[in-house]
Amino acid sequence: MRAVIFSVTLALLSSFGLMAQNPDVRGVVYDSESGIPLLGVQVNLTGTKYQALTDAEGFFNFTAVPVGDYTLTLLQEDYEDFSEMITVIAGKNFKKNFYLKKKVVELKNITITAKNARKQREVLIGTTTIDRRDIARMPSVGGEPDLLQYLQVLPGVVFSGDQGGQLYIRGGSPVMNKVMLDGMTIYNPFHSIGLFSVFETDMIRSTDVYSAGFNAEYGGRISAIVDVRTRDGDKTMHKGKVALNPFTSKALLEGPLKKFKPGAGSSSYAISYRNSFLRQSSKIFYNYADPDKLPYTFGDLHAKMSFTGAGGSYLKLFGFRLGDRVAFPGTTEYNWRSNGFGAKFLLVPDESKTRIDGFFTYSDYLIKQLESDQKPRSSGINGFNVGLNFTYPSGKNEFRYGAEINGFRTEFQIYNPNNRLITQFENTTEITGYSMYRWVKNRWVIQPGIRGLFYASLGNSSIEPRLSAKYSFSKRFSLKFAGGFYSQNLMSAVSDRDVVNLFYGFLSGPDNLPTTFNGNPVNHKLQKARHLVAGLEWDPAPAHNIIVEAYVKDFTQITNINRDKLFDENDKNRDKPDRLKQDFLIETGMASGADFRYKYERKQWYFWAVYSLTYVTRFDGVNTYAPVFDRRHNINLLASYNLDPAGNALFSIRWNFGSGFPFTQTQGFYEKLDFKQGISSDYTKTNGSLGIYYAGLNQGRLPSYHRLDVNFQKKWKMDKKRELQLTATCTNAYNRANVFYFDRAKFRRVDQLPILPAVGLSYSF
């Protein structure tokens, strides 16, 4: 805890020292029509060393600019170049908003200056940025594009299946990945059908996926970060969209509360609702797929209000309500719901050199599983998150620091495969501080950082240094490196040895862990990992981009549910081995691999190819095994072509191949008796349940997986606002029978979804 306070105090003192310099030249760059802040605009003071790129809020800042007259230029792809004479006066910061106009005609030989400049000034290793245009290129399920589909084609990402599917990112299980929406943690980002996320695509502004070696700004997870940011509602006109397909229907409304005008403040709203009726429509359109296998229903409501000041400061309020239900006839039913609301703000003081942004969020999540035995199975988590961040940009360089408090309550009860109850009811508080600096000099970009965490409920702390660096041999070729230490408290309510998990709950890291592991004392109760990732990026030609990265994630401590628990932990069973009566066990793990990514983007063509080689192992103190998501080879190919240069007709295909997942084979069956009456139990008159003799843990491999998805979109623009779009899709186009899992009790193979053609319509107004 002292280290956390020290790092934050040092950051504050450093920022005050930096603030002694003046004057500054700063500003915010907007789209002149929509009022949207522009990311990646190249800003120059002509004839000087001062160069910068605008951040996600359109902001740039030059520090300690000598007094005099300068020409300020703004360059951005798709926008007209802008120049203006400015005068810097002693003792007074220069501050102004700028508004760029979109180009009427695109030149064929345009240079993508902003993208090239960003590559030179940011490390961007293990990182993929996704926008709505990328998502729209993906073949959509049912005709409505979804973020989940695009996440599946990223380097190092493994998707486990169409039903109850989860994302595994570079060797980490789902609970090791932090998924955020405007800074709020989303505990279950995917619906049970496994084809849809909880995010509204039309409200997404951008998504950053950090698959390894992420910087000190992010924490609380030991594998990966998915940071989803939503856009503001339209600031100039009221708009809407309705869409319908065999899977879902949706409606979106947005518009200004106060219309945008250059030099003035503005405000807007956006609200969307989507629901699924696959449970009903499958009986009409997909009766051949056995509708009893498609009993999925969900609904997502999102709302946002944004208030932006004339100087670039803002306040954004947002909320959501998500729900999901699965009811398999005569067997199992799953229900989960999630609610949340929050606020984000940004302050851009006129004189201070430091920008301040902050957030407050609250959310709750509850999932229940209903079985015929009527035994309670549920998991809930609710709590708040509040934080402040301070950013001091200085041309190409940037210093950022902040603090955060996270408090939540977990309520959990479930029965393991041996019919033993595991419960937890716990309140948890986490306190975090971090600082990081980005230094750009000649061909180098170096970003050191440190994050300190104190887990109050466990009485444990963690100091986590991070470092990333890049050396550019030229504007087209660079080498990159990143590494760091990571920790987390939260753990999954189910074992990651199971490939099918519709029940997805959470626990706070337990304090009743084993005191030793593999003969060594256990000194802390946290899950921890160390990352190392290195690679190269090469642009052999303007339209081509190649990235090759290799990584290692050393999971030095993992907490897992004890599937082997046979006895309750009480005085009666004190003589039993700890491994057979404890709720939780400790494991270690190792994930390593390499990813190759090639992207081609020119005029009407787009091509994306990814190959991932992955090795993942776990050690539970007795067995070394491959977890169920250890997919050795994974290939994703995505291609799209605009049949119309104006973008009104798009054809796209996606093909995925994956080698087989590990699974535990069945050796035989027996009658399983529970002997509830102890020695008085009469096994000759008692009917037991089905018991299974298992082979070695995950020693087998399922068959390989491959699937082709096809998509065609056609738009008819009636005027500036109104547009009709027809989308024809076919998921699993050649009807590949991909194995989902093997039903041991019925001794039969269960496949994933068959061919699913669909036609969808959307109308924008």
KOLVO-602148 format. One line per field, with one value per residue (C-alpha): residue in one letter; x, y, z. Coordinates in steps of 0.5 Angstrom, whole numbers. Layout:
<rs>
volo a; ...
x X; ...
y Y; ...
z Z; ...
</rs>
This chain:
<rs>
volo m; r; a; v; i; f; s; v; t; l; a; l; l; s; s; f; g; l; m; a; q; n; p; d; v; r; g; v; v; y; d; s; e; s; g; i; p; l; l; g; v; q; v; n; l; t; g; t; k; y; q; a; l; t; d; a; e; g; f; f; n; f; t; a; v; p; v; g; d; y; t; l; t; l; l; q; e; d; y; e; d; f; s; e; m; i; t; v; i; a; g; k; n; f; k; k; n; f; y; l; k; k; k; v; v; e; l; k; n; i; t; i; t; a; k; n; a; r; k; q; r; e; v; l; i; g; t; t; t; i; d; r; r; d; i; a; r; m; p; s; v; g; g; e; p; d; l; l; q; y; l; q; v; l; p; g; v; v; f; s; g; d; q; g; g; q; l; y; i; r; g; g; s; p; v; m; n; k; v; m; l; d; g; m; t; i; y; n; p; f; h; s; i; g; l; f; s; v; f; e; t; d; m; i; r; s; t; d; v; y; s; a; g; f; n; a; e; y; g; g; r; i; s; a; i; v; d; v; r; t; r; d; g; d; k; t; m; h; k; g; k; v; a; l; n; p; f; t; s; k; a; l; l; e; g; p; l; k; k; f; k; p; g; a; g; s; s; s; y; a; i; s; y; r; n; s; f; l; r; q; s; s; k; i; f; y; n; y; a; d; p; d; k; l; p; y; t; f; g; d; l; h; a; k; m; s; f; t; g; a; g; g; s; y; l; k; l; f; g; f; r; l; g; d; r; v; a; f; p; g; t; t; e; y; n; w; r; s; n; g; f; g; a; k; f; l; l; v; p; d; e; s; k; t; r; i; d; g; f; f; t; y; s; d; y; l; i; k; q; l; e; s; d; q; k; p; r; s; s; g; i; n; g; f; n; v; g; l; n; f; t; y; p; s; g; k; n; e; f; r; y; g; a; e; i; n; g; f; r; t; e; f; q; i; y; n; p; n; n; r; l; i; t; q; f; e; n; t; t; e; i; t; g; y; s; m; y; r; w; v; k; n; r; w; v; i; q; p; g; i; r; g; l; f; y; a; s; l; g; n; s; s; i; e; p; r; l; s; a; k; y; s; f; s; k; r; f; s; l; k; f; a; g; g; f; y; s; q; n; l; m; s; a; v; s; d; r; d; v; v; n; l; f; y; g; f; l; s; g; p; d; n; l; p; t; t; f; n; g; n; p; v; n; h; k; l; q; k; a; r; h; l; v; a; g; l; e; w; d; p; a; p; a; h; n; i; i; v; e; a; y; v; k; d; f; t; q; i; t; n; i; n; r; d; k; l; f; d; e; n; d; k; n; r; d; k; p; d; r; l; k; q; d; f; l; i; e; t; g; m; a; s; g; a; d; f; r; y; k; y; e; r; k; q; w; y; f; w; a; v; y; s; l; t; y; v; t; r; f; d; g; v; n; t; y; a; p; v; f; d; r; r; h; n; i; n; l; l; a; s; y; n; l; d; p; a; g; n; a; l; f; s; i; r; w; n; f; g; s; g; f; p; f; t; q; t; q; g; f; y; e; k; l; d; f; k; q; g; i; s; s; d; y; t; k; t; n; g; s; l; g; i; y; y; a; g; l; n; q; g; r; l; p; s; y; h; r; l; d; v; n; f; q; k; k; w; k; m; d; k; k; r; e; l; q; l; t; a; t; c; t; n; a; y; n; r; a; n; v; f; y; f; d; r; a; k; f; r; r; v; d; q; l; p; i; l; p; a; v; g; l; s; y; s; f
x 0; 6; 9; 2; 2; 9; 8; 2; 5; 11; 7; 3; 10; 13; 7; 7; 14; 12; 7; 12; 13; 9; 7; 3; 0; -6; -13; -18; -20; -27; -31; -34; -40; -42; -38; -34; -27; -22; -17; -10; -10; -2; -1; 5; 8; 11; 19; 20; 21; 13; 9; 4; -2; -9; -12; -18; -22; -18; -14; -6; -1; 5; 9; 14; 13; 18; 14; 13; 9; 8; 4; 0; -2; -7; -7; -12; -14; -20; -20; -18; -11; -12; -7; -7; -3; -2; 1; 4; 5; 9; 6; -1; -3; -5; -12; -17; -21; -21; -26; -24; -28; -29; -26; -31; -27; -22; -15; -12; -5; -7; -2; -5; -1; -4; -4; 3; 5; 1; 6; 12; 10; 6; 9; 2; 5; 0; -5; -11; -16; -23; -28; -35; -32; -28; -34; -38; -34; -35; -40; -45; -50; -57; -55; -53; -46; -43; -37; -36; -35; -29; -26; -26; -21; -16; -9; -8; -16; -19; -27; -30; -36; -43; -47; -44; -38; -32; -26; -19; -14; -7; -7; -12; -18; -24; -24; -17; -19; -22; -28; -30; -35; -34; -29; -34; -33; -38; -38; -41; -40; -43; -50; -51; -52; -45; -46; -48; -44; -48; -45; -49; -45; -48; -46; -39; -34; -27; -25; -18; -16; -9; -7; -1; 4; -1; 1; 0; -6; -10; -10; -14; -13; -7; -8; -12; -16; -22; -23; -30; -32; -38; -40; -44; -51; -51; -50; -54; -60; -65; -64; -66; -65; -70; -67; -70; -68; -69; -65; -66; -70; -67; -69; -64; -66; -61; -60; -58; -61; -57; -55; -47; -45; -37; -35; -40; -42; -47; -51; -54; -57; -57; -62; -62; -66; -64; -68; -67; -73; -69; -73; -79; -76; -72; -78; -80; -74; -69; -73; -68; -63; -67; -70; -70; -62; -64; -68; -64; -67; -64; -65; -60; -62; -57; -57; -53; -53; -47; -45; -39; -37; -34; -27; -27; -29; -35; -40; -42; -48; -49; -53; -55; -60; -58; -61; -61; -65; -64; -69; -67; -74; -74; -67; -64; -65; -60; -62; -57; -58; -54; -55; -51; -50; -44; -41; -35; -32; -26; -24; -19; -17; -15; -9; -7; -2; -6; -12; -16; -21; -25; -31; -36; -40; -44; -46; -49; -49; -53; -54; -58; -58; -64; -64; -69; -66; -68; -61; -59; -54; -53; -47; -48; -43; -45; -41; -38; -32; -29; -22; -19; -13; -9; -5; 0; 2; 8; 8; 10; 11; 6; 6; 0; -2; -8; -12; -18; -22; -26; -31; -36; -39; -40; -45; -44; -47; -46; -45; -39; -39; -38; -45; -41; -43; -38; -40; -38; -41; -35; -34; -28; -24; -19; -14; -10; -5; -1; 4; 7; 11; 11; 18; 19; 26; 29; 27; 26; 19; 20; 14; 16; 10; 9; 2; 1; -5; -8; -13; -16; -20; -14; -9; -5; -1; 2; 7; 7; 13; 11; 16; 14; 19; 20; 25; 24; 29; 25; 17; 16; 20; 20; 22; 17; 18; 13; 13; 11; 8; 0; -5; -12; -17; -23; -24; -29; -34; -33; -27; -23; -23; -30; -31; -38; -40; -47; -46; -41; -41; -35; -32; -27; -21; -22; -17; -18; -13; -8; -2; 3; 4; 8; 12; 13; 9; 4; 6; 0; -7; -7; -7; -1; 3; 9; 8; 14; 12; 17; 15; 16; 12; 13; 9; 13; 8; 3; -3; 0; 2; 5; 6; 9; 9; 12; 10; 10; 5; 8; 2; 6; -1; -8; -14; -19; -25; -23; -27; -24; -27; -31; -32; -34; -29; -31; -28; -31; -27; -20; -17; -18; -13; -14; -14; -21; -24; -22; -26; -20; -14; -8; -5; 1; 1; 5; 2; 7; 6; 7; 2; 3; -2; -3; -7; -8; -13; -13; -19; -25; -21; -20; -16; -14; -10; -8; -4; -3; 1; -1; 2; -2; -1; -3; 0; -5; 1; -1; -2; 1; -5; -7; -13; -19; -18; -11; -12; -5; -7; -12; -13; -17; -18; -23; -24; -29; -30; -34; -38; -40; -34; -39; -39; -47; -45; -41; -39; -35; -33; -29; -26; -24; -20; -18; -14; -18; -19; -16; -22; -22; -24; -28; -26; -32; -38; -40; -46; -45; -47; -47; -48; -52; -53; -46; -45; -52; -53; -56; -52; -56; -63; -60; -60; -54; -53; -49; -41; -36; -29; -24; -18; -12; -14; -15; -11; -15; -16; -23; -23; -21; -26; -27; -33; -34; -39; -41; -44; -47; -50; -54; -56; -61; -60; -66; -63; -58; -62; -66; -63; -65; -60; -61; -56; -56; -52; -50; -47; -43; -44; -42; -45; -39; -41; -36; -36; -38; -38; -39; -45; -42; -49; -52; -45; -47; -43; -46; -45; -45; -50; -51; -52; -56; -58; -61; -64; -64; -67; -65; -68; -64; -68
y 0; 5; 3; 5; 12; 13; 12; 17; 22; 22; 22; 29; 32; 31; 34; 40; 41; 40; 45; 50; 51; 56; 58; 52; 51; 47; 45; 40; 38; 37; 34; 41; 38; 33; 35; 29; 29; 27; 22; 22; 28; 30; 37; 41; 48; 49; 50; 47; 41; 41; 35; 32; 27; 28; 23; 20; 26; 30; 34; 36; 40; 43; 46; 51; 54; 60; 67; 69; 67; 60; 57; 51; 46; 40; 34; 28; 22; 24; 31; 38; 40; 46; 52; 58; 63; 63; 68; 66; 71; 71; 68; 66; 59; 59; 55; 54; 49; 47; 44; 40; 39; 32; 32; 32; 28; 23; 22; 16; 17; 20; 18; 16; 21; 20; 12; 12; 18; 14; 8; 12; 15; 9; 2; -2; -9; -14; -9; -9; -3; -4; 1; 0; 0; -7; -10; -9; -12; -19; -24; -23; -28; -27; -20; -16; -15; -16; -15; -22; -24; -20; -21; -28; -27; -23; -26; -31; -31; -38; -39; -45; -46; -43; -45; -42; -40; -36; -32; -35; -30; -32; -38; -34; -37; -32; -29; -27; -22; -16; -13; -6; -1; 6; 4; -1; -8; -12; -19; -23; -20; -25; -29; -36; -37; -36; -32; -25; -20; -15; -9; -5; -5; 2; 5; 3; 8; 4; -2; -4; -11; -12; -19; -19; -14; -9; -2; 0; 4; -3; -8; -13; -18; -23; -24; -19; -13; -11; -4; -2; 5; 8; 14; 20; 21; 25; 32; 35; 32; 26; 20; 12; 5; -1; -8; -15; -22; -29; -28; -21; -15; -8; 0; 5; 13; 19; 26; 33; 36; 42; 42; 43; 49; 51; 54; 53; 47; 41; 35; 29; 22; 15; 9; 2; -4; -11; -17; -24; -29; -35; -40; -38; -37; -43; -47; -44; -43; -48; -54; -58; -56; -59; -53; -56; -54; -47; -45; -38; -31; -25; -17; -11; -4; 1; 9; 15; 22; 27; 34; 37; 44; 49; 48; 41; 39; 34; 30; 23; 19; 12; 6; -1; -7; -14; -21; -28; -34; -41; -47; -54; -58; -62; -61; -55; -47; -42; -34; -28; -21; -15; -8; -2; 6; 10; 17; 20; 27; 30; 37; 41; 47; 54; 55; 48; 44; 37; 34; 31; 25; 21; 16; 13; 6; 1; -5; -12; -19; -25; -32; -38; -45; -49; -57; -62; -64; -56; -55; -48; -46; -38; -33; -26; -20; -12; -6; 0; 3; 10; 13; 19; 20; 26; 27; 31; 31; 35; 34; 27; 25; 24; 23; 20; 17; 16; 12; 8; 4; -2; -5; -11; -16; -24; -29; -36; -43; -49; -56; -59; -66; -70; -67; -63; -55; -50; -43; -36; -29; -24; -16; -14; -7; -6; 0; 2; 7; 8; 12; 11; 16; 15; 18; 19; 21; 20; 12; 10; 10; 8; 7; 5; 5; 2; 0; -2; -5; -7; -12; -10; -17; -21; -17; -17; -12; -12; -8; -9; -6; -5; -3; -3; 0; 0; 2; 4; 2; 6; 9; 2; -3; -3; -8; -8; -11; -11; -14; -14; -17; -17; -20; -21; -22; -25; -32; -36; -40; -46; -50; -48; -56; -55; -54; -52; -47; -44; -42; -37; -34; -30; -31; -26; -29; -34; -33; -41; -43; -49; -47; -50; -52; -57; -57; -50; -45; -40; -33; -30; -31; -27; -30; -27; -28; -25; -23; -22; -21; -19; -18; -14; -10; -9; -5; -8; -3; 3; -2; -8; -9; -15; -16; -22; -23; -29; -29; -32; -32; -35; -36; -37; -38; -39; -41; -46; -50; -56; -61; -67; -65; -71; -69; -63; -59; -61; -64; -71; -71; -68; -74; -74; -71; -64; -64; -68; -63; -56; -52; -49; -51; -48; -49; -46; -45; -43; -40; -39; -38; -34; -30; -28; -23; -20; -14; -11; -5; -2; 2; -3; -9; -12; -18; -20; -27; -29; -36; -37; -43; -44; -48; -48; -52; -52; -56; -57; -60; -67; -67; -63; -62; -58; -54; -55; -49; -51; -50; -52; -49; -43; -40; -34; -31; -25; -22; -17; -13; -7; -8; -1; 4; 8; 3; 1; -6; -11; -18; -22; -29; -31; -38; -41; -47; -50; -56; -60; -58; -63; -67; -73; -79; -84; -91; -94; -93; -96; -95; -89; -89; -84; -88; -82; -87; -88; -96; -97; -96; -102; -102; -108; -104; -97; -95; -90; -85; -86; -86; -85; -88; -82; -83; -78; -71; -68; -73; -74; -69; -67; -67; -61; -55; -51; -46; -42; -36; -32; -25; -20; -13; -8; -1; 4; 11; 15; 22; 24; 21; 15; 9; 1; -4; -12; -17; -24; -29; -36; -38; -45; -45; -52; -55; -58; -62; -59; -63; -59; -64; -71; -73; -78; -81; -82; -84; -79; -74; -67; -62; -55; -51; -53; -49; -42; -38; -32; -25; -19; -12; -5; 2; 8; 15
z 0; 2; -5; -9; -5; -6; -14; -14; -10; -14; -21; -18; -16; -23; -26; -22; -24; -31; -30; -29; -36; -41; -45; -49; -56; -55; -58; -60; -67; -69; -76; -78; -80; -74; -68; -67; -64; -69; -67; -70; -74; -75; -72; -74; -73; -79; -79; -72; -68; -65; -68; -65; -66; -63; -58; -58; -55; -61; -56; -58; -54; -55; -49; -48; -55; -56; -57; -64; -70; -73; -78; -75; -80; -79; -84; -83; -88; -92; -89; -93; -90; -86; -84; -80; -77; -70; -65; -58; -53; -47; -40; -44; -47; -54; -54; -60; -63; -70; -75; -81; -87; -91; -98; -103; -108; -105; -109; -111; -109; -102; -97; -90; -86; -79; -79; -81; -76; -71; -72; -71; -64; -61; -59; -61; -59; -58; -60; -65; -66; -69; -71; -74; -81; -79; -76; -82; -87; -83; -85; -80; -77; -79; -82; -76; -75; -68; -65; -63; -70; -71; -64; -67; -73; -68; -67; -61; -60; -60; -60; -56; -60; -62; -56; -49; -53; -50; -52; -50; -51; -52; -47; -42; -40; -40; -33; -34; -40; -37; -42; -41; -44; -43; -37; -34; -33; -37; -33; -38; -45; -50; -50; -49; -56; -57; -64; -61; -56; -51; -55; -60; -66; -69; -62; -62; -63; -63; -59; -57; -56; -52; -52; -48; -45; -44; -40; -33; -35; -35; -29; -25; -30; -32; -39; -44; -44; -49; -48; -52; -53; -55; -59; -58; -61; -67; -65; -72; -73; -70; -73; -73; -75; -75; -77; -77; -79; -77; -70; -68; -68; -66; -66; -65; -64; -63; -64; -61; -55; -56; -64; -65; -68; -68; -62; -58; -53; -55; -52; -55; -54; -56; -54; -57; -56; -59; -57; -60; -62; -64; -60; -64; -71; -71; -71; -77; -81; -78; -76; -79; -74; -68; -65; -58; -59; -60; -54; -53; -52; -50; -50; -49; -48; -48; -47; -47; -46; -48; -46; -49; -47; -52; -50; -50; -43; -43; -39; -41; -38; -40; -37; -40; -38; -41; -40; -43; -42; -44; -43; -45; -45; -39; -37; -35; -35; -35; -33; -33; -32; -32; -30; -30; -30; -30; -32; -35; -35; -38; -36; -40; -36; -40; -36; -33; -37; -34; -37; -32; -33; -29; -28; -23; -25; -22; -24; -22; -25; -23; -26; -24; -26; -25; -25; -24; -17; -15; -11; -11; -17; -17; -18; -17; -17; -16; -14; -16; -19; -19; -21; -24; -29; -30; -37; -39; -47; -49; -57; -58; -51; -46; -38; -35; -28; -24; -18; -18; -12; -14; -9; -10; -7; -9; -8; -10; -9; -13; -13; -16; -20; -14; -11; -6; -4; -5; -3; -2; 0; 1; 0; -3; -4; -9; -9; -15; -17; -23; -27; -34; -39; -47; -49; -57; -59; -66; -68; -61; -57; -50; -45; -38; -33; -26; -23; -15; -12; -5; -5; 2; 3; 2; 6; -1; -5; -12; -15; -22; -27; -34; -40; -48; -53; -61; -65; -72; -78; -83; -83; -86; -81; -74; -68; -62; -55; -48; -42; -35; -28; -27; -22; -21; -15; -19; -21; -25; -21; -26; -27; -34; -35; -38; -45; -45; -39; -40; -33; -32; -25; -21; -14; -11; -10; -4; 3; 4; -1; 1; 5; 1; -7; -10; -3; -3; 2; -1; 1; -2; -5; -12; -19; -22; -29; -32; -40; -45; -52; -58; -65; -72; -76; -84; -89; -96; -100; -98; -98; -94; -87; -84; -76; -73; -66; -61; -53; -47; -41; -35; -30; -23; -19; -21; -17; -19; -17; -14; -18; -14; -7; -4; 3; 7; 10; 18; 24; 22; 16; 19; 17; 10; 5; 4; -4; -3; 2; 0; -4; -8; -11; -14; -21; -25; -32; -38; -45; -51; -58; -65; -69; -76; -79; -86; -88; -95; -96; -102; -106; -106; -103; -96; -94; -87; -86; -79; -77; -69; -66; -59; -53; -47; -40; -33; -27; -21; -16; -19; -26; -32; -37; -43; -42; -46; -50; -52; -60; -63; -70; -72; -78; -80; -87; -88; -95; -97; -104; -105; -112; -112; -111; -107; -102; -103; -105; -101; -101; -96; -94; -88; -87; -80; -79; -72; -70; -64; -57; -52; -48; -43; -45; -42; -40; -37; -33; -26; -21; -17; -9; -5; 2; 5; 11; 12; 14; 15; 7; 4; -3; -5; -5; -7; -14; -15; -21; -27; -25; -30; -30; -34; -37; -36; -36; -43; -46; -52; -58; -61; -69; -72; -74; -80; -82; -88; -87; -93; -93; -98; -97; -101; -100; -103; -101; -102; -99; -94; -88; -91; -93; -94; -93; -95; -92; -94; -90; -90; -83; -84; -92; -93; -87; -84; -78; -73; -66; -60; -54; -53; -49; -44; -41; -48; -51; -57; -61; -60; -66; -67; -71; -78; -84; -82; -88; -87; -90; -86; -87; -84; -85; -83; -83
</rs>
